[in-house]
Amino acid sequence: MNLTPRLQKIVNHVPEKTICGDIGTDHAYIPIYLVQNKICPKVIATDICKGPLEIAQKQIKVSGFQKQIEIRLGNGLKPIEPGEIETVIIAGMGGLLIRDILECSKETTKKIKIFILQPMSAQRELRQYLIKNNFKIIKEDLAREDQRIYEIIIAIHGKQGRERDIYLDIPKFLIEERHPLLIPFIEKKKKEILKIMKQCEGKYTPNAESKLKECRKKIKKIEEVEKCL
């Protein structure tokens, strides 16, 4: 099975011989790939919606991996018992939803060793949650697909020291490794901030002025990072 660039980058971070959970599996492309390529002996695939799971079930049947891939209906990590999986993939949803999934299933979360997270939004807020709640970010990656750059966070349990504020937006792993997508990624971040600044222009409310001040600080810090590249 051929995966999209985003999904391929995600599975590249799954350790071999690990039992994996794919949360929000949709069409079960990731579980099928992991089993097909002998990366995982077993995958538990969950989804909150019955429709996608029925499609996933058909895909798994066609692939012939019914014994290795188990489908479960439910919200987030709730269908998974503590200790059932060693690695979890939570991808293709907002960072705040990923945060809530981890927070709502603490007993299961405690037993998971590796977290591969791909937030579509609120990446900064997700990093803040992880750092404050005894997760340690050990790697970050980027994937480009359809003119969009996706952020991938790999974390384990552990203490992490307080990071520079800019690293919540532009992770130091990407800077230290000179990631091939780092420059377009930084440009994307700048455009997002400039867009917010434009929306705040001409508004003299305390909220707008506060946002403008925060955005100017972020732009300055991003420019400092750019000078080091």
C-alpha positions in Angstrom: 0.0 0.0 0.0 1.3 3.5 -1.0 0.7 6.2 1.6 0.4 10.0 1.1 3.5 12.0 2.2 1.8 13.0 5.5 0.9 9.4 6.4 4.3 8.1 5.3 6.1 10.5 7.5 3.9 9.4 10.5 4.6 5.7 10.0 8.3 6.3 9.6 8.4 7.1 13.4 6.7 3.9 14.5 9.2 1.5 16.2 9.4 -2.0 14.8 7.8 -4.9 16.6 5.5 -2.6 18.7 1.8 -3.0 19.3 0.3 0.2 17.9 -3.0 2.0 18.3 -4.3 4.2 15.5 -6.8 6.7 16.9 -9.3 8.1 14.3 -8.2 5.5 11.8 -10.6 6.5 9.1 -9.9 4.1 6.2 -7.3 2.1 8.1 -4.5 3.0 5.7 -1.9 3.3 8.5 -2.8 -0.1 10.3 -2.7 -2.0 6.9 0.7 -0.4 6.0 2.2 -1.2 9.4 1.2 -4.9 9.3 1.9 -5.3 5.6 5.4 -4.0 6.0 6.0 -6.1 9.2 6.5 -3.0 11.4 3.8 -4.0 13.8 2.6 -7.5 14.7 -0.8 -6.1 15.8 -2.7 -2.8 15.5 -5.8 -1.6 17.2 -7.7 0.9 15.1 -10.4 3.1 16.6 -12.8 5.7 15.3 -15.7 7.6 16.8 -17.8 7.2 13.7 -19.4 4.0 12.5 -19.2 4.8 8.8 -15.4 5.1 8.5 -15.0 1.9 10.6 -17.2 0.0 8.2 -15.0 1.2 5.3 -11.9 0.3 7.3 -13.3 -3.2 8.0 -13.7 -3.8 4.2 -10.2 -2.5 3.5 -8.8 -4.8 6.1 -10.7 -7.8 4.8 -9.4 -7.1 1.3 -5.8 -6.9 2.6 -6.2 -10.2 4.5 -5.1 -8.8 7.9 -8.2 -9.4 10.0 -6.2 -11.3 12.6 -3.6 -8.6 13.0 -5.8 -5.5 12.9 -8.6 -5.1 15.4 -11.3 -2.5 14.8 -13.0 -0.8 17.7 -15.8 1.9 17.8 -15.4 4.6 20.4 -14.1 8.0 21.4 -10.3 8.6 21.4 -8.5 6.1 23.6 -11.6 5.0 25.5 -11.9 1.7 23.5 -8.4 0.7 24.5 -7.5 -0.8 27.9 -4.4 0.2 29.8 -1.4 -1.8 28.6 -2.9 -3.0 25.3 -0.7 -0.8 23.1 2.9 0.4 23.3 2.7 3.1 20.6 -0.1 5.4 19.7 -0.8 7.5 16.6 -3.2 10.4 16.9 -3.2 12.2 13.6 -5.4 14.4 11.4 -7.3 16.2 14.1 -6.9 19.5 16.1 -4.3 19.9 18.8 -6.9 20.7 21.4 -8.8 17.5 20.6 -5.5 15.5 20.8 -4.9 17.1 24.2 -8.4 16.2 25.4 -8.0 12.5 24.2 -4.8 12.2 26.2 -6.4 13.9 29.2 -9.6 11.9 29.2 -7.9 8.5 29.2 -5.1 9.0 31.7 -4.9 5.3 32.9 -4.4 4.1 29.3 -2.1 7.0 28.5 0.2 6.1 31.4 1.0 2.7 29.9 1.8 4.0 26.4 5.5 4.4 25.7 5.6 6.4 22.4 3.1 9.1 21.2 3.1 10.0 17.6 0.9 13.1 17.2 0.0 15.1 14.1 -2.1 18.1 15.0 -3.8 20.0 12.2 -4.1 23.1 14.4 -3.3 24.4 17.9 0.2 22.9 17.6 1.6 25.4 20.1 -1.1 24.6 22.7 -0.5 20.9 22.3 3.2 21.3 23.0 2.4 23.4 26.0 0.1 20.7 27.4 2.7 18.0 26.8 5.5 19.9 28.6 3.2 20.8 31.5 1.9 17.3 31.9 5.1 15.2 32.2 5.6 14.3 28.5 8.9 14.8 26.9 9.1 15.7 23.2 12.0 13.7 21.7 11.6 14.5 18.0 9.7 16.7 15.6 9.2 16.3 11.9 7.5 18.0 9.0 5.6 16.6 5.9 4.6 18.5 2.8 1.4 17.5 1.0 -0.9 19.5 -1.4 1.0 22.7 -0.7 0.5 22.3 3.1 3.1 21.6 5.7 2.1 19.3 8.5 3.8 19.1 12.0 4.5 15.8 13.6 5.4 15.5 17.3 7.0 12.4 18.9 6.8 12.3 22.7 7.4 9.9 25.6 6.7 10.1 29.3 9.3 12.2 31.1 10.3 15.6 32.4 11.1 18.4 30.0 12.8 21.6 30.9 11.2 24.9 30.1 11.9 25.8 26.5 12.3 29.2 24.9 8.9 30.5 23.9 9.8 30.5 20.2 10.3 26.7 20.3 6.6 26.2 20.9 6.0 27.6 17.4 9.3 26.6 15.7 10.7 23.5 17.4 14.4 23.5 18.2 14.7 19.9 16.7 13.8 21.3 13.3 16.3 24.1 13.7 19.2 21.9 15.0 18.6 19.4 12.2 18.2 22.1 9.5 15.1 20.2 8.4 14.6 20.4 4.6 11.2 22.0 5.1 12.3 24.4 7.8 12.5 27.6 5.7 9.0 27.2 4.0 7.7 26.2 7.4 9.0 29.4 9.0 7.6 31.4 6.1 4.2 29.8 6.7 4.3 30.7 10.4 5.2 34.3 9.5 2.3 34.6 7.1 -0.1 33.3 9.8 1.1 35.9 12.3 1.0 38.7 9.7 -2.6 37.7 8.8 -3.6 38.1 12.5 -1.8 41.4 12.7 -3.8 42.7 9.6 -7.0 41.6 11.2 -6.2 43.6 14.3 -5.2 46.8 12.5 -7.5 49.7 13.1 -9.1 48.0 16.1 -8.4 49.8 19.4 -9.8 47.3 21.8 -7.6 45.9 24.6 -7.8 42.4 23.0 -6.7 43.6 19.6 -3.8 45.7 21.0 -2.7 42.7 23.1 -2.7 40.5 20.1 -0.7 43.0 18.0 1.9 43.2 20.8 2.1 39.4 21.0 2.4 39.1 17.2 5.2 41.7 17.0 7.2 39.8 19.6 6.7 36.5 17.7 7.8 38.1 14.4 10.9 39.4 16.1 11.8 36.0 17.6 11.2 34.3 14.2 13.6 36.8 12.6 16.2 36.0 15.2 15.9 32.3 14.3 16.2 33.1 10.6 19.5 34.9 11.2 20.9 31.7 12.6 20.1 29.6 9.6 
